Amino acid sequence: MLNELEVSYSTLKRDIAFLRDRFHIPIVWVAQLRGWQIDKQCSGSQHEVPGLWLSSEEIHALLTMQHLLSALDAGRLLQPHVSALQRCLRQVLESGAALDAHVERRIRILPMSARRIDLPQFQVVGSALAHCRRLRIRYHARSDDQVSEREVSPQRLVHYRDNWYLDAWCHWREGLRSFSIDAIKDARLLEQPAIELAETELDAELGAGYGIFSGKAVQTAQLRFARRSARWVAAERWHPNQIGRWDHQGRWLLSVPFADPRELVRDILRHVPDVEVLAPDELRDEVLRRLADGVRGMTG
């Protein structure tokens, strides 16, 4: 057996111990066979040895969770809870590998636009969601550089493009809003119960448009990408309700809904000069205006 496996006796013993301890496989020594086998008393049970390779979605989910937990904790309030969950995640990631192998060292997740959040504020928001309570927040809106105090009913947390957002009913604005967690400068838990909205209502208001910007007045952007960019864009998901197709010249035609053009314009500009805005005219004009402003800023 050792020659067939091309291992030493000590390596074989370590591997058997690994199968017993990590995967709880009931391997026993059988003197008559002068070898090991699964205990016949447990033969009625199935024993599957987990494989090392996970799907790309599973690997991304596990490693992203590890990254998020590490970023949130910063060695402070959540340490006892976070460390236990991180150990469980690490054990799953290392299943099927040698004990000294660390899968996370071989796979990297690079958050490119993550903004630092204040852990105490995040914890208060999480408590409000868990207990269905209202929040009073002091919020810094970067769009106009104004700070306002609001009372909100939290609905759900959203992790989008490496940042956290709170979908909530704003009692001041009397409507649904998305608040960037890192822009919440102060959060206090209130005694009043939060109003709870149906998931369908949240998706209809906040998920209909493009990206993180909400609104019910949804339009459809018609974009055309040149062949050299089309191969990349065709593999991307810009919106759950997007529609894409190839034209006879090998260009990619993409239709995406949007309510607020700001985020969509930024994504379009990433593909200049290989993208053309076919409709609506207002979106095309906004892209041209941003390009012109950029040129003037570079030359002036």
Backbone torsions as a table, in degrees:
resi	resn	phi	psi	omega
1	MET	NA	-42.5	-178.3
2	LEU	-63.2	-38.1	178.7
3	ASN	-67.7	-39.4	-179.7
4	GLU	-65.8	-38.9	-179.1
5	LEU	-84.1	-13.9	-179.1
6	GLU	57.3	46.9	177.4
7	VAL	-134.2	163.3	175.6
8	SER	-83.6	167.2	-180.0
9	TYR	-63.9	-39.2	-179.5
10	SER	-65.8	-37.3	177.5
11	THR	-65.2	-41.0	178.7
12	LEU	-62.2	-41.8	178.9
13	LYS	-63.2	-41.2	178.9
14	ARG	-64.5	-40.1	179.6
15	ASP	-65.1	-40.3	178.7
16	ILE	-65.7	-42.8	178.2
17	ALA	-62.9	-36.4	178.1
18	PHE	-63.1	-44.2	179.4
19	LEU	-64.0	-37.7	179.5
20	ARG	-69.6	-48.6	-171.7
21	ASP	-77.6	-41.8	-174.2
22	ARG	-85.2	-42.8	-174.0
23	PHE	-107.9	-0.2	176.2
24	HIS	57.8	38.8	175.5
25	ILE	-83.9	122.7	-175.9
26	PRO	-78.1	74.5	-179.6
27	ILE	-89.7	130.3	-178.4
28	VAL	-128.8	156.0	176.1
29	TRP	-85.3	131.3	179.1
30	VAL	-114.6	110.2	-174.4
31	ALA	-62.2	-40.5	-177.4
32	GLN	-61.7	-34.3	-179.6
33	LEU	-90.2	-12.0	-174.1
34	ARG	51.3	48.8	-179.8
35	GLY	-166.4	-175.8	-178.0
36	TRP	-108.7	149.9	173.7
37	GLN	-154.2	166.3	176.8
38	ILE	-70.8	134.7	-176.8
39	ASP	-54.2	124.8	-178.5
40	LYS	-64.2	-27.8	178.4
41	GLN	-65.3	-19.2	178.1
42	CYS	-106.8	14.7	-174.3
43	SER	-66.4	-19.1	178.9
44	GLY	-73.2	-14.8	179.9
45	SER	-97.9	151.2	176.0
46	GLN	-92.5	138.2	-179.6
47	HIS	-126.2	108.8	-177.6
48	GLU	-107.5	128.3	176.8
49	VAL	-86.5	118.1	-178.7
50	PRO	-62.0	143.2	176.6
51	GLY	-83.9	158.0	179.0
52	LEU	-71.9	-37.2	-170.6
53	TRP	-83.7	122.9	175.5
54	LEU	-102.4	165.9	174.7
55	SER	-68.8	161.3	-180.0
56	SER	-61.2	-35.9	179.5
57	GLU	-66.8	-40.4	-179.3
58	GLU	-68.2	-42.6	179.0
59	ILE	-62.7	-45.7	-179.1
60	HIS	-62.9	-41.7	-179.0
61	ALA	-64.4	-45.2	-178.1
62	LEU	-66.1	-46.9	-177.8
63	LEU	-71.1	-35.1	175.9
64	THR	-63.6	-40.6	178.4
65	MET	-62.4	-42.2	176.7
66	GLN	-60.2	-44.1	-179.5
67	HIS	-63.5	-44.2	-178.7
68	LEU	-64.6	-41.7	179.8
69	LEU	-63.7	-42.1	178.8
70	SER	-64.4	-42.3	-178.4
71	ALA	-67.6	-36.1	-179.1
72	LEU	-72.5	-39.1	-169.8
73	ASP	-73.0	-50.9	-178.7
74	ALA	52.7	28.7	175.0
75	GLY	71.5	21.1	-174.2
76	ARG	-117.2	-119.8	-165.0
77	LEU	-62.9	-34.2	-172.9
78	LEU	-92.3	5.3	-172.2
79	GLN	-52.0	-48.4	-177.7
80	PRO	-60.7	-37.4	-177.9
81	HIS	-80.7	-41.7	-177.4
82	VAL	-67.1	-43.0	-176.9
83	SER	-62.8	-37.7	178.8
84	ALA	-65.1	-42.9	179.8
85	LEU	-68.8	-37.1	178.2
86	GLN	-63.7	-37.2	177.6
87	ARG	-63.3	-40.5	178.5
88	CYS	-64.1	-43.7	179.3
89	LEU	-63.1	-41.3	-179.8
90	ARG	-64.4	-37.1	179.7
91	GLN	-65.8	-39.4	177.3
92	VAL	-64.4	-42.5	-178.2
93	LEU	-66.1	-31.1	-176.6
94	GLU	-91.1	-1.1	-178.7
95	SER	-58.4	128.8	177.9
96	GLY	88.2	-8.3	178.4
97	ALA	-103.6	168.2	175.9
98	ALA	-64.2	154.3	-175.8
99	LEU	-60.8	-30.1	-177.2
100	ASP	-92.9	7.4	178.7
101	ALA	-92.7	135.9	-179.4
102	HIS	-120.2	105.7	-176.0
103	VAL	-60.3	-37.1	-175.7
104	GLU	-64.4	-19.8	177.0
105	ARG	-73.9	-18.9	-175.8
106	ARG	-100.2	-4.0	179.3
107	ILE	-131.8	132.3	-178.0
108	ARG	-118.6	140.3	171.0
109	ILE	-118.2	119.7	-174.8
110	LEU	-109.0	101.0	176.0
111	PRO	-74.9	115.1	-171.8
112	MET	-90.2	-28.5	-173.5
113	SER	-127.1	20.9	-177.0
114	ALA	-68.7	132.9	176.9
115	ARG	-102.7	142.9	-177.3
116	ARG	-70.7	133.9	179.2
117	ILE	-111.7	155.8	179.2
118	ASP	-88.8	116.5	-174.5
119	LEU	-56.2	-46.7	-179.7
120	PRO	-57.5	-38.9	179.1
121	GLN	-66.4	-40.3	178.8
122	PHE	-62.4	-39.9	-179.1
123	GLN	-66.0	-40.3	178.4
124	VAL	-64.5	-42.7	178.0
125	VAL	-61.2	-43.3	178.7
126	GLY	-62.4	-39.3	177.9
127	SER	-64.8	-40.2	179.2
128	ALA	-63.3	-40.8	178.2
129	LEU	-66.1	-43.2	-176.7
130	ALA	-66.2	-34.0	-175.1
131	HIS	-106.5	6.9	177.6
132	CYS	53.9	51.0	179.5
133	ARG	-116.0	156.6	177.6
134	ARG	-78.5	160.8	178.0
135	LEU	-124.8	146.7	165.7
136	ARG	-110.7	120.0	-175.0
137	ILE	-122.3	151.3	169.1
138	ARG	-107.6	116.6	-167.8
139	TYR	-118.9	131.6	177.7
140	HIS	-99.3	105.3	178.8
141	ALA	-83.3	113.7	-177.1
142	ARG	-70.9	-22.5	-177.5
143	SER	-61.7	-37.7	178.9
144	ASP	-123.5	7.4	177.8
145	ASP	58.7	33.1	180.0
146	GLN	-107.9	145.3	176.2
147	VAL	-109.5	127.8	-179.4
148	SER	-131.7	156.7	176.7
149	GLU	-106.5	129.6	-174.5
150	ARG	-136.1	152.7	170.8
151	GLU	-108.2	126.8	-174.0
152	VAL	-132.3	154.1	171.5
153	SER	-107.3	103.5	-177.7
154	PRO	-61.3	139.6	179.2
155	GLN	-114.3	-46.6	-179.1
156	ARG	-165.7	156.0	173.0
157	LEU	-95.0	141.4	-179.8
158	VAL	-128.4	127.6	173.6
159	HIS	-103.9	113.6	-171.6
160	TYR	-138.0	124.0	179.1
161	ARG	51.0	49.7	174.5
162	ASP	69.5	15.7	178.3
163	ASN	-134.9	157.1	-177.8
164	TRP	-101.6	139.6	177.5
165	TYR	-132.7	150.5	176.1
166	LEU	-111.2	117.2	170.6
167	ASP	-84.1	124.5	-174.9
168	ALA	-150.8	155.7	171.0
169	TRP	-85.1	120.4	179.9
170	CYS	-91.0	114.9	-178.9
171	HIS	-73.0	-18.7	176.2
172	TRP	-76.6	-47.5	179.6
173	ARG	-85.4	-13.1	-177.0
174	GLU	55.4	52.4	179.1
175	GLY	-169.8	168.8	178.3
176	LEU	-77.2	139.6	178.4
177	ARG	-141.9	155.9	171.5
178	SER	-108.9	125.3	-179.0
179	PHE	-112.1	128.6	174.9
180	SER	-70.3	124.1	-175.1
181	ILE	-60.3	-37.8	-177.2
182	ASP	-69.1	-15.7	179.1
183	ALA	-93.4	-0.8	175.1
184	ILE	-82.9	111.5	-175.3
185	LYS	-88.0	-20.6	177.7
186	ASP	-157.8	139.2	180.0
187	ALA	-139.4	129.7	179.3
188	ARG	-127.5	133.7	179.9
189	LEU	-78.4	130.4	179.6
190	LEU	-102.7	163.1	179.8
191	GLU	-78.9	-26.7	-176.6
192	GLN	-65.9	138.9	176.7
193	PRO	-69.1	145.8	177.9
194	ALA	-77.7	145.5	171.4
195	ILE	-75.5	142.5	-177.2
196	GLU	-114.4	129.6	-179.5
197	LEU	-107.0	152.4	179.8
198	ALA	-69.4	149.5	179.5
199	GLU	-58.9	-36.3	-180.0
200	THR	-64.8	-36.4	178.8
201	GLU	-69.1	-39.1	177.5
202	LEU	-62.8	-45.4	-178.7
203	ASP	-67.2	-36.8	-179.3
204	ALA	-66.1	-34.4	-177.4
205	GLU	-89.5	-44.9	-172.2
206	LEU	-101.8	-18.1	-177.1
207	GLY	-104.7	-2.6	-176.6
208	ALA	-76.9	-38.5	-177.6
209	GLY	-79.4	-168.6	-176.7
210	TYR	-94.3	126.7	174.4
211	GLY	68.3	-141.9	-171.4
212	ILE	-86.0	-10.8	-176.8
213	PHE	-86.9	130.7	-172.1
214	SER	-98.1	178.2	176.9
215	GLY	139.7	145.4	-179.1
216	LYS	-91.2	-18.8	-178.9
217	ALA	-78.4	76.3	-172.5
218	VAL	-88.6	133.0	171.6
219	GLN	-113.0	173.7	179.2
220	THR	-120.0	123.6	176.7
221	ALA	-88.1	133.8	176.7
222	GLN	-110.8	114.4	-176.3
223	LEU	-120.0	147.8	176.9
224	ARG	-129.7	126.1	-176.0
225	PHE	-109.8	135.3	178.3
226	ALA	-62.7	161.2	-171.9
227	ARG	-58.5	-38.4	-175.2
228	ARG	-70.9	-23.9	174.3
229	SER	-96.9	-21.8	-174.0
230	ALA	-59.6	-37.9	-178.0
231	ARG	-62.6	-30.6	179.4
232	TRP	-81.3	-47.8	-175.3
233	VAL	-66.1	-33.8	-179.4
234	ALA	-62.1	-24.6	179.8
235	ALA	-91.3	-2.5	-176.9
236	GLU	-97.1	155.5	175.7
237	ARG	-113.2	105.4	-179.6
238	TRP	-86.6	-30.9	-177.7
239	HIS	-158.3	145.0	179.8
240	PRO	-57.9	-28.7	-177.1
241	ASN	-105.7	23.2	179.0
242	GLN	-70.0	156.2	175.8
243	ILE	-130.1	126.3	179.9
244	GLY	-131.2	151.0	177.2
245	ARG	-158.6	159.2	177.0
246	TRP	-91.6	143.1	172.5
247	ASP	-97.4	179.1	-173.0
248	HIS	-69.7	-12.2	179.0
249	GLN	-100.6	9.9	178.6
250	GLY	78.7	18.6	176.5
251	ARG	-95.1	155.6	-177.0
252	TRP	-102.4	123.0	178.1
253	LEU	-102.0	122.4	-174.5
254	LEU	-124.7	130.2	176.0
255	SER	-114.9	124.8	179.7
256	VAL	-134.3	138.7	176.8
257	PRO	-79.2	147.8	175.7
258	PHE	-153.0	151.7	176.0
259	ALA	-112.4	-37.3	178.5
260	ASP	-122.7	127.1	-171.5
261	PRO	-79.4	-7.5	-168.4
262	ARG	-58.4	-52.5	-177.5
263	GLU	-70.8	-37.9	178.7
264	LEU	-62.5	-41.5	179.4
265	VAL	-60.1	-43.1	179.7
266	ARG	-61.6	-39.8	178.8
267	ASP	-69.9	-36.2	176.9
268	ILE	-63.5	-43.0	-177.4
269	LEU	-63.5	-24.5	177.8
270	ARG	-63.8	-23.0	-174.5
271	HIS	-105.7	3.2	175.3
272	VAL	-63.0	134.0	10.2
273	PRO	-99.9	20.6	-174.1
274	ASP	-95.2	15.4	-179.7
275	VAL	-131.8	144.9	177.4
276	GLU	-129.1	130.4	176.9
277	VAL	-88.1	111.7	-179.1
278	LEU	-84.3	-34.3	-179.1
279	ALA	-166.9	156.8	-6.2
280	PRO	-79.2	168.5	-177.7
281	ASP	-61.3	-36.7	-178.3
282	GLU	-63.3	-36.8	178.9
283	LEU	-69.6	-42.3	177.9
284	ARG	-60.4	-42.6	-179.5
285	ASP	-64.3	-37.7	180.0
286	GLU	-67.3	-39.9	177.0
287	VAL	-62.9	-44.7	178.5
288	LEU	-62.9	-39.4	179.8
289	ARG	-64.1	-42.2	-179.7
290	ARG	-65.6	-38.5	177.9
291	LEU	-64.7	-43.9	179.9
292	ALA	-63.9	-41.4	177.6
293	ASP	-62.3	-39.0	178.8
294	GLY	-65.1	-40.4	178.2
295	VAL	-64.9	-43.9	179.3
296	ARG	-63.6	-37.9	178.7
297	GLY	-66.4	-32.7	179.8
298	MET	-75.7	-31.6	-175.3
299	THR	-97.1	-14.6	-172.9
300	GLY	-112.2	NA	NA
